[in-house]
């Protein structure tokens, strides 16, 4: 079994907190802007994004997103809902279909 220094690291961390509170050290801080979660997408919206925004068959759309045709069908029939990551991709496809297509298109090697 591998030995760790977890206890020692916890004690050092607690000491840093105490030193910071006493004004002896300044700890590095970061501010994060919270992004909004991906929107809920209805079955009709999925079908609309696929057919009207991207002009794709279910098979081509499935390949683009890296999922099976059955997954696309279940989304469009309302049997299942897309995951958060899938909803974010669908949001990109709705807003800027060319961006999603560009990301999925292999880049040509530059001639030297």
N, C-alpha and C positions, 0 to 999 in steps of 0.2 A: 504494500500500500504506500502510495506517494505521500510524503509529509509536506504539509503546506505551512505557510507562515501567516495564516488567516488571523489568528489571535493577535500576533504582533502588528499586522497591518491595521486591524481594528483599533488597537491602542494608539498607534501613531496617528490614525485619522481623528480619533477623539481628541488627542493632544493638539492637532492642528485646529480643530474647532475651538478649543479653549483659548489657544493663542490668538486666533482671529477675533474672538469675542473680547479679549483683553486688549486688542489693538496692537499686538506684537507683530502680526503678519497680515498681509492682504491676500486673500484667496482669489484665484481666478474665477470670474463669473462669466456666464454667457446668457444672452437673452434670445429666446426662440420665439419666432412668430408662429402662432398656431394656425395651421391650415384648416380649412373647412373639410369635413369628411366628404367622401364622394357621395353624390346625390343618389337617392333611390331612383331606380329606373324600372318602368313598367314593361310588361311583355310587349305592348304596342310600341313603346319607345325603342326597344331592342330591334324589332322588325323594321321600324322606320329608319333607324340609323343604318342598318344593314342595306336596306333596299333603296332608300332615297338619298342618303348621304354618301354611301360608298358604292352603290349600284352593283352589289355582289350577291351571288347565290349563297345559300347557307353553307355549302361546302367551302367556297372560297373564303367566306368570312371566318369560318372555323379555323382554316389554315392560317389566316392573318393573325388571329388571336391566340393560336396555339392550343386550341381545344377541339374536342370531337364535334361532329355534326349533331350528334345526339344532345350535347350540352346546349348548342344554339337552339335546337328545337325545343328543349325543355324550358329555356328562357322565354322564347317567343310564345309558347303555349301557357306560360304562367305556372308551370309545374314546379320550377325551381327559380330562385333569384340569383343573379350574379353576385359573386363575392365582392368585397371592397376593392380589391385590385382590378377585377374585371369591370366594375362600375367606373373606376377611374379611366380605364382604357376606353370604355364606351363614351365617357364624357369627352375625352380627347377626340374620338371619332365624330361625335356630334358637333363639336366646336370647330375642329380643323381636320377634316378627313385626310388632307394632303400630308399633314404632319405624321399621322399614324402610318400612312402608306410609305412615306419617306423613311421612317424608322425601320420598316420591314423590308425595304429594298436594299439588296447588297450594293455596296459602293464599288465602283470600278477602280482598279488599280491605276495609279498615276504612271504615265510613261516617263522613263528616265532618260 
